[in-house]
Amino acid sequence: MYSSSIFEGNLYNFSAQEPQRAPIGIFDSGVGGLTVLRQVYRQIPNESVIYFGDTARLPYGIRSQAEILQYVREILTWMQQQQVKMVIMACNTSSALALEIVREEFNLPILGVILPGARSAVQQGKRIGVIATPATAKSNAYKQAILEIDPNVQVWQVGCPEFVPLIEQNRIHDPYTTEVARSYLEPLIKQEIDTLVYGCTHYPHLAPVLRSLLPNHVKLVDPAVNVVAACSQDLDLLGLRNTHPPLPTRFAVSGSAQQFAQSGLHWLGYTPLVEEVSFSEAKASHLQQDFVG
């Protein structure tokens, strides 16, 4: 089922003749990927973007690999239908559990956040802590990536199941959030880490809380910064950098458009126009249900 959208028209008509002007796709389970979107605005401001938040199935961090793989395939199929030129998987859980598989299945450049984050971490320190969703922590993806780059560093990981729901509920400054963060960081502080990796794109939203609890010398690594730097390099290598002014960012979610728009105002500084998209089984179908702005 398909119904035309107010977003469609001029955004995609030129992509076949001028692939440089096609948008970059960014997706996450919710608002976490907005940290990546903000880096796109800062580092590659000429690029047009389609942002998808899979808010109906959030959080990803408690899902099985089979579930994550299904979700990612649906999202990438939909992204291809929107004629994106590249996708940033702005979700550490997806990057850990699905990236290598879907790269073989889709004829599309797909970037994950883990390897860029791991590279940055080993440049920062030798005693590295990783806070992540339970699924990402269990996968050992960060630990493996870091140790492959530098086997002489030490890595400790902590799964943080409560962070994503608290962030999605905009409870950053809730005293309960501080206590939760303290309990997650305590084992890492005991190990005398010198570097902490945000193993989930939601977590940079917690920077004020985490900074207040960590020793001053601990460096914070935000993989969002590094994955967008990698994206910039790949755009040049592939000849896909856009030199024209960007079109307005298109936002789509699988859950409530209204709720995401309210969160977007908080994290982006403006209220985004949000489209609702519905997926039917393994086939992504585009269904316009609601718009807010």
C-alpha positions in Angstrom: 0.0 0.0 0.0 1.4 3.4 -0.9 0.1 6.9 -0.7 2.0 10.0 -1.9 3.7 12.1 0.6 4.2 15.9 1.0 7.9 15.1 1.1 8.1 13.6 -2.3 8.8 15.2 -5.6 11.8 17.4 -6.0 13.9 15.4 -3.5 14.3 12.4 -5.7 13.7 13.3 -9.3 17.3 14.2 -10.0 19.0 11.2 -8.2 19.4 9.1 -11.4 21.0 11.8 -13.4 22.7 13.5 -10.4 23.4 10.9 -7.8 25.5 13.4 -5.8 22.3 15.2 -5.0 20.5 12.1 -3.6 20.0 12.0 0.2 22.0 10.1 2.8 19.8 7.8 4.9 20.3 7.7 8.6 18.4 5.3 10.9 18.2 4.4 14.6 15.7 3.0 16.9 14.7 6.4 18.1 16.2 9.8 18.9 19.7 8.5 19.4 20.6 8.9 15.8 19.9 12.6 16.0 23.5 12.8 17.5 24.7 11.5 14.1 22.4 13.9 12.2 23.8 16.9 14.1 27.3 15.8 13.1 26.1 15.7 9.5 24.9 19.2 9.8 28.3 20.2 11.2 30.7 18.2 9.1 28.9 17.8 5.7 26.3 20.5 5.7 25.5 20.3 2.0 24.1 16.8 2.2 20.4 16.2 2.2 19.2 13.6 4.7 16.4 11.2 5.3 16.2 10.2 9.0 14.2 7.2 10.1 13.5 6.3 13.8 12.1 2.9 14.4 10.2 4.1 17.5 7.5 1.5 17.3 10.0 -1.2 18.0 12.3 0.6 20.4 14.5 -0.3 22.3 16.7 -2.4 20.0 19.2 -3.3 22.8 17.0 -6.0 24.3 16.1 -7.7 20.9 17.5 -10.9 19.4 19.8 -10.9 16.4 17.0 -12.4 14.3 14.7 -9.5 15.2 17.3 -6.8 14.6 18.2 -8.4 11.2 14.6 -8.3 10.2 14.1 -4.7 11.2 17.3 -3.6 9.5 16.3 -5.4 6.2 12.9 -3.7 6.2 14.5 -0.2 6.9 17.1 -0.6 4.2 14.5 -1.8 1.7 12.5 1.3 2.4 15.7 3.5 2.2 16.4 2.1 -1.2 12.9 3.0 -2.3 13.6 6.5 -1.3 16.7 6.4 -3.6 19.3 7.2 -0.9 23.0 7.2 -2.1 24.4 5.9 1.2 23.1 4.8 4.6 24.6 5.5 8.1 23.4 2.8 10.5 23.3 5.2 13.5 22.6 2.4 15.9 25.3 0.4 17.7 23.1 -2.6 18.2 22.3 -2.9 14.5 26.0 -2.3 13.7 27.0 -5.1 16.0 24.4 -7.6 15.0 23.5 -6.9 11.4 25.9 -4.7 9.5 28.2 -7.4 7.9 25.2 -9.5 6.8 23.2 -6.7 5.2 26.3 -5.3 3.5 26.3 -8.5 1.5 22.6 -8.3 0.7 22.2 -4.6 -0.4 23.9 -2.9 -3.3 24.4 0.3 -1.2 27.2 1.8 0.8 26.3 1.2 4.5 28.4 2.6 7.3 28.2 1.4 10.9 29.3 3.3 14.0 31.4 0.6 15.8 34.6 0.6 13.8 35.0 4.4 13.6 34.3 4.6 17.3 36.9 1.9 18.1 39.5 3.6 16.0 39.0 6.8 17.9 39.0 5.1 21.3 42.5 3.5 20.8 43.8 6.9 19.8 42.6 8.3 23.1 43.7 5.8 25.8 44.8 2.4 26.9 42.1 1.5 29.5 38.9 1.8 27.7 35.4 1.5 29.0 32.4 0.9 26.8 28.8 1.6 27.9 26.3 0.0 25.5 22.9 -1.6 25.2 22.8 -5.2 26.5 22.8 -6.6 23.0 25.8 -4.6 21.9 27.7 -5.4 25.1 26.9 -9.2 24.7 28.1 -9.2 21.1 31.6 -8.0 22.2 31.7 -6.0 18.9 33.4 -3.0 20.5 35.9 -5.1 22.4 36.8 -7.2 19.4 37.1 -4.1 17.1 39.3 -2.3 19.7 41.6 -5.2 20.3 42.0 -5.9 16.6 43.3 -2.3 16.2 45.5 -2.4 19.4 45.8 -5.7 21.3 47.7 -4.0 24.0 44.8 -2.0 25.4 42.4 -3.2 28.0 38.6 -3.0 27.5 35.7 -3.3 29.9 32.0 -3.3 28.8 28.8 -2.5 30.7 25.3 -3.2 29.4 23.0 -0.3 30.3 19.4 -1.4 29.7 17.7 1.6 31.3 19.5 4.4 29.4 17.6 4.4 26.1 14.1 4.4 27.7 15.1 7.3 30.0 16.5 9.3 27.1 13.5 8.7 24.9 11.3 9.9 27.8 13.5 13.0 28.1 14.4 12.2 31.7 18.1 13.3 31.3 18.0 15.5 34.4 15.9 13.2 36.5 17.7 12.3 39.8 16.9 8.7 39.1 18.8 8.9 35.8 21.9 10.1 37.7 21.6 7.1 40.1 21.3 4.7 37.3 24.3 6.2 35.5 26.3 6.0 38.8 25.6 2.3 39.1 26.6 1.6 35.5 29.8 3.6 35.7 31.0 2.3 39.1 32.6 -0.9 37.8 34.4 1.1 35.1 35.7 3.7 37.4 37.0 1.0 39.7 39.0 -0.3 36.8 40.5 3.2 36.4 39.5 3.7 32.8 41.0 6.6 31.0 38.5 6.6 28.1 34.8 6.0 27.9 33.1 5.1 24.6 29.4 5.9 24.0 28.4 2.5 22.7 25.0 3.7 21.8 24.1 6.9 19.8 21.6 7.8 22.4 24.2 8.2 25.1 25.8 11.5 24.1 22.5 13.0 25.2 23.6 12.0 28.7 27.0 13.8 28.5 26.3 16.3 31.4 25.3 13.5 33.7 28.2 11.2 32.8 30.7 14.0 32.9 29.6 14.9 36.4 30.2 11.3 37.6 33.5 10.5 35.9 37.0 11.6 36.9 38.1 14.7 35.0 40.9 12.9 33.2 38.5 10.3 31.5 38.1 11.1 27.8 34.7 10.6 26.2 34.5 9.1 22.7 31.4 9.8 20.6 31.3 7.5 17.6 28.8 9.8 15.9 31.6 12.2 15.2 33.8 9.5 13.7 31.2 7.8 11.6 30.3 11.1 9.9 34.0 11.8 9.3 34.2 8.3 7.6 31.0 9.2 5.6 32.6 12.4 4.4 35.7 10.4 3.2 33.6 7.8 1.5 31.5 10.5 -0.3 34.7 11.8 -1.8 36.0 8.4 -2.7 32.8 7.5 -4.4 32.3 10.8 -6.1 29.0 11.4 -4.3 29.6 14.6 -2.4 26.8 17.1 -2.9 28.0 20.6 -3.9 24.5 22.0 -4.1 22.5 23.5 -1.2 20.8 20.7 0.8 17.1 20.1 0.9 15.3 20.1 4.3 15.8 17.0 6.3 13.0 14.4 5.9 12.0 12.7 9.1 10.1 9.4 9.3 9.2 7.1 12.2 7.4 3.8 12.7 5.7 5.0 15.9 4.2 8.3 16.9 5.0 11.3 14.7 3.8 13.7 17.4 6.0 12.2 20.1 9.1 12.2 17.9 8.5 15.8 16.8 8.4 16.9 20.5 11.7 15.1 21.1 13.1 16.6 18.0 12.4 20.1 19.2 14.4 19.3 22.4 17.4 17.7 20.6 17.5 19.7 17.4 16.3 23.1 18.5 13.4 23.1 16.0 10.2 21.0 15.5 10.7 18.6 12.6 7.9 17.7 10.2 7.5 14.0 10.8 6.0 11.3 8.6 4.8 7.9 9.9 5.9 4.8 7.9 4.5 1.3 8.3 6.4 -1.9 7.4 4.4 -5.0 6.3 6.3 -8.2 7.1 9.6 -8.3 5.3 8.5 -5.9 2.6 8.7 -2.2 3.4 5.6 -0.4 2.4 5.2 3.3 2.7 2.0 4.5 4.5 1.3 8.1 5.2 -0.6 8.2 8.4 0.1 11.5 10.2 2.1 14.6 9.8 3.1 17.2 12.5 5.1 20.3 12.2 
